[in-house]
Amino acid sequence: MTQVNLLVGGPKVLYPNDWVQLPGVWGGVDRGALHLLQAGITPAFAVGDFDSLTVAERTEVAQRIHQRHTAPAEKDETDTEMGVRLAFERYAATRVVLIGATGGRLDHLLANLFLPTQPRFSAYTNQIELRDAQNWVRFFQPGVHTITPVTQYPYLGIVPLTAVVRLTISGAKYPLRDWSSQSPFSWASNEFVGDRPVAVSWQQGVVAVIYSRDRIGQKMDN
């Protein structure tokens, strides 16, 4: 298994606490390449138009990262989409984990969230993840999927990103049976029951499964 972690240029404050310990190789997307160098990680490759970097920062990236895939700012895919595509096509990834893909501009977040719904990524949908300080997002094509509890994430969201047919959730605190919709919808704030896995199935559409936790919790004012 080849896991490729892509650091995108989102706010550092939203990175997972243990992000530098992730297994696999690293790729830097635009400003994410600089953030990797600043963290003491030399990525295997960097991608993007690098328009978010100063001249000095671009020079540092060019001098320290030998495999760079550059593109003009005006192009038909985002830097993140380019990174995901190259991770699978050029670097034989069997899993791609996006870090720094949330926060900041809302249009960037939505582009990253809906990325796995694109037809060109359909063969890889189940192999893409997005992680930040509060969320672990996995993406799935239709089928029957077993979602196991993760101790640090008490909440479970089941989010159809496209039209969905006969979505069924069983084994969770709030079950659902044979639900269909022509538009995206978020079944939020579900929960695991003890250490029992949750079964999720559907016949058509792309669904995000979101493990999440509160930033502070309910023991003090937010």
Secondary structure, DSSP 8 states (H G I E B T S, - for coil): --EEEEE-SS-GGGS-TTGGG-SSEEEEETHHHHHHHHTT---SEEEE--TTS-HHHHHHHHHH-S-EEE--SS-SS-HHHHHHHHHHHTS--SEEEEES-SSS-HHHHHHHHHGGGSGGGTTTGGGEEEE-SSEEEEEE-SEEEEE--BTTB-EEEEEESS-EEEEEEESBSS-EEEEEESS---EEEEEBBTTB-EEEEESBS-EEEEEE--SS-SSS--
